[in-house]
Amino acid sequence: MSRTEKVILTNMCMITDGQRVLVQDRKSVKWPGVTFPGGHVEHGESIIFSAIREVKEETG
């Protein structure tokens, strides 16, 4: 019997400029708290392009 599994990939980016680190203070009820920008990798998207896209989406 063959079985199909779904894989969900995510990314998270640590962005620094020396002594400072960029973080998000999430207000979401589902996932509150401080975290680095990141998110899901879309189907067919490279991990690098997904990281760039997510950082742009979440930081402007």
PQR file with spaces between the fields and no chain letter, atoms N, CA, C, O and H, PARSE charges and radii, in Angstrom:
ATOM       1  N    MET     1       0.853   -1.174    0.000 -0.4000 1.5000
ATOM       2  CA   MET     1       0.000    0.000    0.000 -0.0000 2.0000
ATOM       3  C    MET     1       0.897    1.234    0.000  0.5500 1.7000
ATOM       4  O    MET     1       1.791    1.358    0.838 -0.5500 1.4000
ATOM       5  N    SER     2       0.656    2.148   -0.944 -0.4000 1.5000
ATOM       6  CA   SER     2       1.441    3.378   -0.969 -0.0000 2.0000
ATOM       7  C    SER     2       0.780    4.431   -0.089  0.5500 1.7000
ATOM       8  O    SER     2      -0.437    4.447    0.094 -0.5500 1.4000
ATOM       9  H    SER     2      -0.070    2.047   -1.624  0.4000 1.0000
ATOM      10  N    ARG     3       1.596    5.281    0.433 -0.4000 1.5000
ATOM      11  CA   ARG     3       1.114    6.323    1.338 -0.0000 2.0000
ATOM      12  C    ARG     3       1.690    7.664    0.903  0.5500 1.7000
ATOM      13  O    ARG     3       2.877    7.758    0.590 -0.5500 1.4000
ATOM      14  H    ARG     3       2.584    5.268    0.284  0.4000 1.0000
ATOM      15  N    THR     4       0.871    8.684    0.883 -0.4000 1.5000
ATOM      16  CA   THR     4       1.329   10.023    0.537 -0.0000 2.0000
ATOM      17  C    THR     4       1.427   10.843    1.806  0.5500 1.7000
ATOM      18  O    THR     4       0.494   10.892    2.608 -0.5500 1.4000
ATOM      19  H    THR     4      -0.093    8.607    1.137  0.4000 1.0000
ATOM      20  N    GLU     5       2.577   11.488    1.976 -0.4000 1.5000
ATOM      21  CA   GLU     5       2.769   12.349    3.136 -0.0000 2.0000
ATOM      22  C    GLU     5       2.916   13.787    2.682  0.5500 1.7000
ATOM      23  O    GLU     5       3.537   14.058    1.654 -0.5500 1.4000
ATOM      24  H    GLU     5       3.334   11.448    1.324  0.4000 1.0000
ATOM      25  N    LYS     6       2.359   14.691    3.430 -0.4000 1.5000
ATOM      26  CA   LYS     6       2.471   16.110    3.144 -0.0000 2.0000
ATOM      27  C    LYS     6       3.578   16.687    4.022  0.5500 1.7000
ATOM      28  O    LYS     6       3.613   16.457    5.231 -0.5500 1.4000
ATOM      29  H    LYS     6       1.855   14.471    4.265  0.4000 1.0000
ATOM      30  N    VAL     7       4.480   17.440    3.395 -0.4000 1.5000
ATOM      31  CA   VAL     7       5.574   18.077    4.120 -0.0000 2.0000
ATOM      32  C    VAL     7       5.326   19.583    4.108  0.5500 1.7000
ATOM      33  O    VAL     7       5.075   20.165    3.053 -0.5500 1.4000
ATOM      34  H    VAL     7       4.451   17.627    2.413  0.4000 1.0000
ATOM      35  N    ILE     8       5.396   20.204    5.263 -0.4000 1.5000
ATOM      36  CA   ILE     8       5.240   21.649    5.384 -0.0000 2.0000
ATOM      37  C    ILE     8       6.581   22.224    5.818  0.5500 1.7000
ATOM      38  O    ILE     8       7.090   21.900    6.891 -0.5500 1.4000
ATOM      39  H    ILE     8       5.601   19.731    6.120  0.4000 1.0000
ATOM      40  N    LEU     9       7.151   23.089    4.965 -0.4000 1.5000
ATOM      41  CA   LEU     9       8.428   23.712    5.271 -0.0000 2.0000
ATOM      42  C    LEU     9       8.202   25.146    5.728  0.5500 1.7000
ATOM      43  O    LEU     9       7.326   25.843    5.215 -0.5500 1.4000
ATOM      44  H    LEU     9       6.737   23.352    4.094  0.4000 1.0000
ATOM      45  N    THR    10       8.995   25.572    6.691 -0.4000 1.5000
ATOM      46  CA   THR    10       8.925   26.947    7.173 -0.0000 2.0000
ATOM      47  C    THR    10      10.332   27.531    7.259  0.5500 1.7000
ATOM      48  O    THR    10      11.326   26.807    7.205 -0.5500 1.4000
ATOM      49  H    THR    10       9.706   25.006    7.108  0.4000 1.0000
ATOM      50  N    ASN    11      10.396   28.839    7.391 -0.4000 1.5000
ATOM      51  CA   ASN    11      11.676   29.508    7.558 -0.0000 2.0000
ATOM      52  C    ASN    11      11.563   30.520    8.691  0.5500 1.7000
ATOM      53  O    ASN    11      10.464   30.922    9.073 -0.5500 1.4000
ATOM      54  H    ASN    11       9.589   29.428    7.435  0.4000 1.0000
ATOM      55  N    MET    12      12.688   30.916    9.209 -0.4000 1.5000
ATOM      56  CA   MET    12      12.756   31.936   10.240 -0.0000 2.0000
ATOM      57  C    MET    12      14.093   32.639   10.052  0.5500 1.7000
ATOM      58  O    MET    12      15.118   31.976    9.899 -0.5500 1.4000
ATOM      59  H    MET    12      13.580   30.589    8.898  0.4000 1.0000
ATOM      60  N    CYS    13      14.100   33.966   10.060 -0.4000 1.5000
ATOM      61  CA   CYS    13      15.317   34.717    9.746 -0.0000 2.0000
ATOM      62  C    CYS    13      15.770   35.563   10.924  0.5500 1.7000
ATOM      63  O    CYS    13      14.987   36.332   11.482 -0.5500 1.4000
ATOM      64  H    CYS    13      13.267   34.505   10.184  0.4000 1.0000
ATOM      65  N    MET    14      17.019   35.421   11.295 -0.4000 1.5000
ATOM      66  CA   MET    14      17.619   36.268   12.322 -0.0000 2.0000
ATOM      67  C    MET    14      18.366   37.380   11.601  0.5500 1.7000
ATOM      68  O    MET    14      19.333   37.124   10.884 -0.5500 1.4000
ATOM      69  H    MET    14      17.655   34.796   10.842  0.4000 1.0000
ATOM      70  N    ILE    15      17.912   38.617   11.793 -0.4000 1.5000
ATOM      71  CA   ILE    15      18.487   39.770   11.104 -0.0000 2.0000
ATOM      72  C    ILE    15      19.171   40.646   12.148  0.5500 1.7000
ATOM      73  O    ILE    15      18.555   41.064   13.128 -0.5500 1.4000
ATOM      74  H    ILE    15      17.126   38.825   12.375  0.4000 1.0000
ATOM      75  N    THR    16      20.462   40.916   11.919 -0.4000 1.5000
ATOM      76  CA   THR    16      21.236   41.725   12.872 -0.0000 2.0000
ATOM      77  C    THR    16      21.964   42.852   12.146  0.5500 1.7000
ATOM      78  O    THR    16      22.143   42.816   10.928 -0.5500 1.4000
ATOM      79  H    THR    16      20.963   40.576   11.123  0.4000 1.0000
ATOM      80  N    ASP    17      22.372   43.839   12.910 -0.4000 1.5000
ATOM      81  CA   ASP    17      23.264   44.879   12.398 -0.0000 2.0000
ATOM      82  C    ASP    17      24.310   45.190   13.466  0.5500 1.7000
ATOM      83  O    ASP    17      24.476   46.336   13.882 -0.5500 1.4000
ATOM      84  H    ASP    17      22.226   43.868   13.899  0.4000 1.0000
ATOM      85  N    GLY    18      24.993   44.170   13.888 -0.4000 1.5000
ATOM      86  CA   GLY    18      25.991   44.334   14.948 -0.0000 2.0000
ATOM      87  C    GLY    18      25.419   43.885   16.283  0.5500 1.7000
ATOM      88  O    GLY    18      25.323   42.689   16.555 -0.5500 1.4000
ATOM      89  H    GLY    18      24.859   43.239   13.550  0.4000 1.0000
ATOM      90  N    GLN    19      25.044   44.841   17.105 -0.4000 1.5000
ATOM      91  CA   GLN    19      24.546   44.528   18.442 -0.0000 2.0000
ATOM      92  C    GLN    19      23.027   44.357   18.509  0.5500 1.7000
ATOM      93  O    GLN    19      22.519   43.812   19.489 -0.5500 1.4000
ATOM      94  H    GLN    19      25.122   45.813   16.884  0.4000 1.0000
ATOM      95  N    ARG    20      22.295   44.808   17.493 -0.4000 1.5000
ATOM      96  CA   ARG    20      20.828   44.756   17.528 -0.0000 2.0000
ATOM      97  C    ARG    20      20.301   43.586   16.713  0.5500 1.7000
ATOM      98  O    ARG    20      20.883   43.204   15.698 -0.5500 1.4000
ATOM      99  H    ARG    20      22.708   45.251   16.697  0.4000 1.0000
ATOM     100  N    VAL    21      19.186   43.023   17.176 -0.4000 1.5000
ATOM     101  CA   VAL    21      18.528   41.910   16.492 -0.0000 2.0000
ATOM     102  C    VAL    21      17.073   42.306   16.248  0.5500 1.7000
ATOM     103  O    VAL    21      16.394   42.788   17.155 -0.5500 1.4000
ATOM     104  H    VAL    21      18.713   43.333   18.000  0.4000 1.0000
ATOM     105  N    LEU    22      16.596   42.098   15.010 -0.4000 1.5000
ATOM     106  CA   LEU    22      15.215   42.405   14.654 -0.0000 2.0000
ATOM     107  C    LEU    22      14.300   41.267   15.091  0.5500 1.7000
ATOM     108  O    LEU    22      14.524   40.114   14.723 -0.5500 1.4000
ATOM     109  H    LEU    22      17.148   41.706   14.273  0.4000 1.0000
ATOM     110  N    VAL    23      13.270   41.584   15.876 -0.4000 1.5000
ATOM     111  CA   VAL    23      12.275   40.592   16.287 -0.0000 2.0000
ATOM     112  C    VAL    23      10.877   41.179   16.106  0.5500 1.7000
ATOM     113  O    VAL    23      10.706   42.392   15.977 -0.5500 1.4000
ATOM     114  H    VAL    23      13.088   42.521   16.175  0.4000 1.0000
ATOM     115  N    GLN    24       9.892   40.303   16.101 -0.4000 1.5000
ATOM     116  CA   GLN    24       8.490   40.702   16.051 -0.0000 2.0000
ATOM     117  C    GLN    24       7.865   40.421   17.409  0.5500 1.7000
ATOM     118  O    GLN    24       8.145   39.394   18.028 -0.5500 1.4000
ATOM     119  H    GLN    24      10.031   39.318   16.206  0.4000 1.0000
ATOM     120  N    ASP    25       7.020   41.330   17.868 -0.4000 1.5000
ATOM     121  CA   ASP    25       6.236   41.102   19.079 -0.0000 2.0000
ATOM     122  C    ASP    25       4.827   40.761   18.627  0.5500 1.7000
ATOM     123  O    ASP    25       4.002   41.650   18.414 -0.5500 1.4000
ATOM     124  H    ASP    25       6.792   42.164   17.365  0.4000 1.0000
ATOM     125  N    ARG    26       4.554   39.472   18.482 -0.4000 1.5000
ATOM     126  CA   ARG    26       3.277   39.010   17.941 -0.0000 2.0000
ATOM     127  C    ARG    26       2.158   39.157   18.966  0.5500 1.7000
ATOM     128  O    ARG    26       2.309   38.780   20.128 -0.5500 1.4000
ATOM     129  H    ARG    26       5.223   38.750   18.655  0.4000 1.0000
ATOM     130  N    LYS    27       1.041   39.706   18.519 -0.4000 1.5000
ATOM     131  CA   LYS    27      -0.133   39.895   19.381 -0.0000 2.0000
ATOM     132  C    LYS    27      -1.193   38.825   19.134  0.5500 1.7000
ATOM     133  O    LYS    27      -2.270   38.878   19.728 -0.5500 1.4000
ATOM     134  H    LYS    27       0.919   40.012   17.575  0.4000 1.0000
ATOM     135  N    SER    28      -0.904   37.858   18.266 -0.4000 1.5000
ATOM     136  CA   SER    28      -1.860   36.818   17.899 -0.0000 2.0000
ATOM     137  C    SER    28      -2.227   35.954   19.107  0.5500 1.7000
ATOM     138  O    SER    28      -1.365   35.597   19.910 -0.5500 1.4000
ATOM     139  H    SER    28      -0.029   37.815   17.784  0.4000 1.0000
ATOM     140  N    VAL    29      -3.503   35.624   19.224 -0.4000 1.5000
ATOM     141  CA   VAL    29      -3.958   34.737   20.286 -0.0000 2.0000
ATOM     142  C    VAL    29      -3.404   33.325   20.074  0.5500 1.7000
ATOM     143  O    VAL    29      -3.064   32.636   21.036 -0.5500 1.4000
ATOM     144  H    VAL    29      -4.203   35.914   18.571  0.4000 1.0000
ATOM     145  N    LYS    30      -3.314   32.896   18.801 -0.4000 1.5000
ATOM     146  CA   LYS    30      -2.826   31.552   18.490 -0.0000 2.0000
ATOM     147  C    LYS    30      -1.337   31.394   18.738  0.5500 1.7000
ATOM     148  O    LYS    30      -0.890   30.319   19.137 -0.5500 1.4000
ATOM     149  H    LYS    30      -3.590   33.456   18.019  0.4000 1.0000
ATOM     150  N    TRP    31      -0.540   32.472   18.504 -0.4000 1.5000
ATOM     151  CA   TRP    31       0.914   32.363   18.647 -0.0000 2.0000
ATOM     152  C    TRP    31       1.482   33.708   19.100  0.5500 1.7000
ATOM     153  O    TRP    31       2.079   34.426   18.298 -0.5500 1.4000
ATOM     154  H    TRP    31      -0.902   33.345   18.179  0.4000 1.0000
ATOM     155  N    PRO    32       1.302   34.057   20.380 -0.5600 1.5000
ATOM     156  CA   PRO    32       1.789   35.346   20.877  0.2800 2.0000
ATOM     157  C    PRO    32       3.270   35.272   21.267  0.5500 1.7000
ATOM     158  O    PRO    32       3.827   34.191   21.462 -0.5500 1.4000
ATOM     159  N    GLY    33       3.880   36.435   21.373 -0.4000 1.5000
ATOM     160  CA   GLY    33       5.240   36.511   21.894 -0.0000 2.0000
ATOM     161  C    GLY    33       6.242   37.029   20.883  0.5500 1.7000
ATOM     162  O    GLY    33       5.886   37.418   19.771 -0.5500 1.4000
ATOM     163  H    GLY    33       3.428   37.313   21.215  0.4000 1.0000
ATOM     164  N    VAL    34       7.486   37.026   21.284 -0.4000 1.5000
ATOM     165  CA   VAL    34       8.576   37.551   20.462 -0.0000 2.0000
ATOM     166  C    VAL    34       9.150   36.438   19.592  0.5500 1.7000
ATOM     167  O    VAL    34       9.414   35.335   20.072 -0.5500 1.4000
ATOM     168  H    VAL    34       7.776   36.709   22.187  0.4000 1.0000
ATOM     169  N    THR    35       9.340   36.738   18.306 -0.4000 1.5000
ATOM     170  CA   THR    35       9.877   35.759   17.365 -0.0000 2.0000
ATOM     171  C    THR    35      10.621   36.484   16.248  0.5500 1.7000
ATOM     172  O    THR    35      10.518   37.704   16.120 -0.5500 1.4000
ATOM     173  H    THR    35       9.125   37.634   17.916  0.4000 1.0000
ATOM     174  N    PHE    36      11.354   35.749   15.458 -0.4000 1.5000
ATOM     175  CA   PHE    36      12.005   36.293   14.276 -0.0000 2.0000
ATOM     176  C    PHE    36      11.011   36.279   13.113  0.5500 1.7000
ATOM     177  O    PHE    36      10.078   35.476   13.119 -0.5500 1.4000
ATOM     178  H    PHE    36      11.437   34.758   15.562  0.4000 1.0000
ATOM     179  N    PRO    37      11.191   37.153   12.109 -0.5600 1.5000
ATOM     180  CA   PRO    37      10.332   37.099   10.929  0.2800 2.0000
ATOM     181  C    PRO    37      10.510   35.767   10.193  0.5500 1.7000
ATOM     182  O    PRO    37      11.607   35.210   10.156 -0.5500 1.4000
ATOM     183  N    GLY    38       9.436   35.275    9.619 -0.4000 1.5000
ATOM     184  CA   GLY    38       9.504   34.025    8.865 -0.0000 2.0000
ATOM     185  C    GLY    38       8.118   33.530    8.534  0.5500 1.7000
ATOM     186  O    GLY    38       7.122   34.199    8.810 -0.5500 1.4000
ATOM     187  H    GLY    38       8.545   35.727    9.649  0.4000 1.0000
ATOM     188  N    GLY    39       8.058   32.349    7.938 -0.4000 1.5000
ATOM     189  CA   GLY    39       6.767   31.784    7.584 -0.0000 2.0000
ATOM     190  C    GLY    39       6.901   30.550    6.717  0.5500 1.7000
ATOM     191  O    GLY    39       7.950   29.907    6.681 -0.5500 1.4000
ATOM     192  H    GLY    39       8.867   31.805    7.713  0.4000 1.0000
ATOM     193  N    HIS    40       5.826   30.229    6.023 -0.4000 1.5000
ATOM     194  CA   HIS    40       5.778   29.001    5.230 -0.0000 2.0000
ATOM     195  C    HIS    40       6.462   29.159    3.876  0.5500 1.7000
ATOM     196  O    HIS    40       6.451   30.232    3.273 -0.5500 1.4000
ATOM     197  H    HIS    40       4.974   30.751    6.053  0.4000 1.0000
ATOM     198  N    VAL    41       7.051   28.069    3.422 -0.4000 1.5000
ATOM     199  CA   VAL    41       7.609   27.985    2.078 -0.0000 2.0000
ATOM     200  C    VAL    41       6.481   27.513    1.159  0.5500 1.7000
ATOM     201  O    VAL    41       5.872   26.470    1.398 -0.5500 1.4000
ATOM     202  H    VAL    41       7.059   27.197    3.912  0.4000 1.0000
ATOM     203  N    GLU    42       6.209   28.290    0.104 -0.4000 1.5000
ATOM     204  CA   GLU    42       5.148   27.946   -0.831 -0.0000 2.0000
ATOM     205  C    GLU    42       5.605   26.814   -1.756  0.5500 1.7000
ATOM     206  O    GLU    42       6.802   26.620   -1.968 -0.5500 1.4000
ATOM     207  H    GLU    42       6.704   29.137   -0.090  0.4000 1.0000
ATOM     208  N    HIS    43       4.641   26.072   -2.299 -0.4000 1.5000
ATOM     209  CA   HIS    43       4.941   24.974   -3.223 -0.0000 2.0000
ATOM     210  C    HIS    43       5.766   25.489   -4.401  0.5500 1.7000
ATOM     211  O    HIS    43       5.378   26.461   -5.049 -0.5500 1.4000
ATOM     212  H    HIS    43       3.668   26.230   -2.126  0.4000 1.0000
ATOM     213  N    GLY    44       6.891   24.851   -4.681 -0.4000 1.5000
ATOM     214  CA   GLY    44       7.745   25.222   -5.789 -0.0000 2.0000
ATOM     215  C    GLY    44       8.694   26.381   -5.512  0.5500 1.7000
ATOM     216  O    GLY    44       9.470   26.762   -6.388 -0.5500 1.4000
ATOM     217  H    GLY    44       7.207   24.062   -4.155  0.4000 1.0000
ATOM     218  N    GLU    45       8.647   26.943   -4.318 -0.4000 1.5000
ATOM     219  CA   GLU    45       9.467   28.095   -3.955 -0.0000 2.0000
ATOM     220  C    GLU    45      10.749   27.629   -3.266  0.5500 1.7000
ATOM     221  O    GLU    45      10.721   26.680   -2.481 -0.5500 1.4000
ATOM     222  H    GLU    45       8.017   26.633   -3.606  0.4000 1.0000
ATOM     223  N    SER    46      11.862   28.283   -3.550 -0.4000 1.5000
ATOM     224  CA   SER    46      13.108   27.920   -2.867 -0.0000 2.0000
ATOM     225  C    SER    46      13.092   28.479   -1.442  0.5500 1.7000
ATOM     226  O    SER    46      12.381   29.440   -1.150 -0.5500 1.4000
ATOM     227  H    SER    46      11.885   29.053   -4.187  0.4000 1.0000
ATOM     228  N    ILE    47      13.870   27.874   -0.578 -0.4000 1.5000
ATOM     229  CA   ILE    47      13.946   28.338    0.812 -0.0000 2.0000
ATOM     230  C    ILE    47      14.481   29.772    0.869  0.5500 1.7000
ATOM     231  O    ILE    47      14.051   30.561    1.710 -0.5500 1.4000
ATOM     232  H    ILE    47      14.448   27.093   -0.815  0.4000 1.0000
ATOM     233  N    ILE    48      15.412   30.109   -0.020 -0.4000 1.5000
ATOM     234  CA   ILE    48      15.988   31.460   -0.032 -0.0000 2.0000
ATOM     235  C    ILE    48      14.937   32.491   -0.431  0.5500 1.7000
ATOM     236  O    ILE    48      14.779   33.510    0.241 -0.5500 1.4000
ATOM     237  H    ILE    48      15.761   29.468   -0.703  0.4000 1.0000
ATOM     238  N    PHE    49      14.210   32.228   -1.534 -0.4000 1.5000
ATOM     239  CA   PHE    49      13.194   33.177   -1.967 -0.0000 2.0000
ATOM     240  C    PHE    49      12.040   33.264   -0.962  0.5500 1.7000
ATOM     241  O    PHE    49      11.451   34.332   -0.794 -0.5500 1.4000
ATOM     242  H    PHE    49      14.338   31.400   -2.080  0.4000 1.0000
ATOM     243  N    SER    50      11.715   32.170   -0.303 -0.4000 1.5000
ATOM     244  CA   SER    50      10.646   32.226    0.695 -0.0000 2.0000
ATOM     245  C    SER    50      11.070   33.078    1.889  0.5500 1.7000
ATOM     246  O    SER    50      10.253   33.811    2.447 -0.5500 1.4000
ATOM     247  H    SER    50      12.194   31.303   -0.439  0.4000 1.0000
ATOM     248  N    ALA    51      12.327   32.989    2.280 -0.4000 1.5000
ATOM     249  CA   ALA    51      12.821   33.801    3.400 -0.0000 2.0000
ATOM     250  C    ALA    51      12.790   35.283    3.037  0.5500 1.7000
ATOM     251  O    ALA    51      12.376   36.114    3.845 -0.5500 1.4000
ATOM     252  H    ALA    51      12.990   32.394    1.827  0.4000 1.0000
ATOM     253  N    ILE    52      13.227   35.614    1.821 -0.4000 1.5000
ATOM     254  CA   ILE    52      13.195   37.011    1.370 -0.0000 2.0000
ATOM     255  C    ILE    52      11.759   37.527    1.337  0.5500 1.7000
ATOM     256  O    ILE    52      11.477   38.625    1.818 -0.5500 1.4000
ATOM     257  H    ILE    52      13.563   34.939    1.164  0.4000 1.0000
ATOM     258  N    ARG    53      10.853   36.732    0.769 -0.4000 1.5000
ATOM     259  CA   ARG    53       9.445   37.135    0.674 -0.0000 2.0000
ATOM     260  C    ARG    53       8.831   37.347    2.048  0.5500 1.7000
ATOM     261  O    ARG    53       8.168   38.357    2.286 -0.5500 1.4000
ATOM     262  H    ARG    53      11.082   35.841    0.378  0.4000 1.0000
ATOM     263  N    GLU    54       9.049   36.402    2.951 -0.4000 1.5000
ATOM     264  CA   GLU    54       8.463   36.511    4.297 -0.0000 2.0000
ATOM     265  C    GLU    54       9.005   37.721    5.053  0.5500 1.7000
ATOM     266  O    GLU    54       8.243   38.422    5.718 -0.5500 1.4000
ATOM     267  H    GLU    54       9.588   35.582    2.758  0.4000 1.0000
ATOM     268  N    VAL    55      10.302   37.974    4.963 -0.4000 1.5000
ATOM     269  CA   VAL    55      10.857   39.141    5.652 -0.0000 2.0000
ATOM     270  C    VAL    55      10.245   40.423    5.094  0.5500 1.7000
ATOM     271  O    VAL    55       9.889   41.320    5.859 -0.5500 1.4000
ATOM     272  H    VAL    55      10.922   37.404    4.423  0.4000 1.0000
ATOM     273  N    LYS    56      10.117   40.522    3.772 -0.4000 1.5000
ATOM     274  CA   LYS    56       9.491   41.701    3.170 -0.0000 2.0000
ATOM     275  C    LYS    56       8.046   41.844    3.630  0.5500 1.7000
ATOM     276  O    LYS    56       7.611   42.942    3.978 -0.5500 1.4000
ATOM     277  H    LYS    56      10.406   39.794    3.150  0.4000 1.0000
ATOM     278  N    GLU    57       7.299   40.740    3.634 -0.4000 1.5000
ATOM     279  CA   GLU    57       5.885   40.774    4.039 -0.0000 2.0000
ATOM     280  C    GLU    57       5.737   41.210    5.494  0.5500 1.7000
ATOM     281  O    GLU    57       4.817   41.959    5.823 -0.5500 1.4000
ATOM     282  H    GLU    57       7.652   39.848    3.351  0.4000 1.0000
ATOM     283  N    GLU    58       6.612   40.762    6.347 -0.4000 1.5000
ATOM     284  CA   GLU    58       6.439   40.980    7.780 -0.0000 2.0000
ATOM     285  C    GLU    58       7.132   42.239    8.306  0.5500 1.7000
ATOM     286  O    GLU    58       6.831   42.690    9.412 -0.5500 1.4000
ATOM     287  H    GLU    58       7.359   40.154    6.080  0.4000 1.0000
ATOM     288  N    THR    59       8.047   42.807    7.534 -0.4000 1.5000
ATOM     289  CA   THR    59       8.746   43.998    8.021 -0.0000 2.0000
ATOM     290  C    THR    59       8.542   45.213    7.127  0.5500 1.7000
ATOM     291  O    THR    59       8.885   46.330    7.517 -0.5500 1.4000
ATOM     292  H    THR    59       8.291   42.441    6.636  0.4000 1.0000
ATOM     293  N    GLY    60       7.987   45.012    5.925 -0.4000 1.5000
ATOM     294  CA   GLY    60       7.775   46.130    5.013 -0.0000 2.0000
ATOM     295  C    GLY    60       9.061   46.507    4.333  0.5500 1.7000
ATOM     296  O    GLY    60       9.083   47.433    3.523 -0.5500 1.4000
ATOM     297  H    GLY    60       7.709   44.106    5.608  0.4000 1.0000
